[in-house]
Structure formats: C-alpha cells, structure tokens
Amino acid sequence: MMCGRCSGRDYNKPEVLGIELMDSVTMNTKLIAKSEAAMECKVVQVIPVQDHIMFIAEVQETHFNPEYKHLSSCEGFAKLEVR
C-alpha cells in the first residue's frame, strides 16, 4: 500500500495506483473521481493541539457519487438509502 507511506513528491500515486481524478469546483486541486463523497474545504484556522494540528475549515462544495446510496441530512431532514 503506497497511500500514506510514500511521498507524492517521489511517486505519481494516482498514476501508479490507477486512481482516476477529477477537477474540483472551488479549489485548484483534484478529487478522487470514484470516491463515495468528497468535500472541498477552505481552512480558516490552524490550532496546535499537543503533538497534533487541528484544522478548522468551511465547506465550500460537496460531491456525492450517484453510484452509491447515501445517508444525508439537510436542514434537519434526513434520508437513508440502503445499498
């Protein structure tokens, strides 16, 4: 498994692993095209917490893959779709 163990500076992970990417809507980055869901977030605060760093972010855009069923909530209403 390369993800999380090898630097993207040294390997083109999407190419090596056969991962299809797609353009994001609000940011200059790529998203994994076949992921079940993805969020584009803007970092608004960075907080050091002991030996970790906590990022506070605002969600700019959400993406849901129509090939999957989702559990979602919007303004208090929820919908559950079973795979």
LINFEN-V786382 format. One record per residue. RES is the residue in one small letter. SS is DSSP state (h for helix, s for strand, l for the rest). Layout:
# LINFEN-V786382
res:RES ss:SS
res:RES ss:SS
This chain:
# LINFEN-V786382
res:m ss:l
res:m ss:l
res:c ss:l
res:g ss:l
res:r ss:l
res:c ss:l
res:s ss:l
res:g ss:l
res:r ss:l
res:d ss:l
res:y ss:l
res:n ss:l
res:k ss:h
res:p ss:h
res:e ss:h
res:v ss:h
res:l ss:h
res:g ss:l
res:i ss:l
res:e ss:l
res:l ss:s
res:m ss:s
res:d ss:s
res:s ss:l
res:v ss:l
res:t ss:l
res:m ss:l
res:n ss:l
res:t ss:l
res:k ss:s
res:l ss:s
res:i ss:s
res:a ss:l
res:k ss:l
res:s ss:l
res:e ss:l
res:a ss:s
res:a ss:s
res:m ss:s
res:e ss:s
res:c ss:s
res:k ss:s
res:v ss:s
res:v ss:s
res:q ss:s
res:v ss:s
res:i ss:s
res:p ss:s
res:v ss:s
res:q ss:l
res:d ss:l
res:h ss:s
res:i ss:s
res:m ss:s
res:f ss:s
res:i ss:s
res:a ss:s
res:e ss:s
res:v ss:s
res:q ss:s
res:e ss:s
res:t ss:s
res:h ss:s
res:f ss:s
res:n ss:l
res:p ss:l
res:e ss:l
res:y ss:l
res:k ss:l
res:h ss:l
res:l ss:s
res:s ss:s
res:s ss:s
res:c ss:s
res:e ss:l
res:g ss:l
res:f ss:s
res:a ss:s
res:k ss:s
res:l ss:s
res:e ss:l
res:v ss:l
res:r ss:l
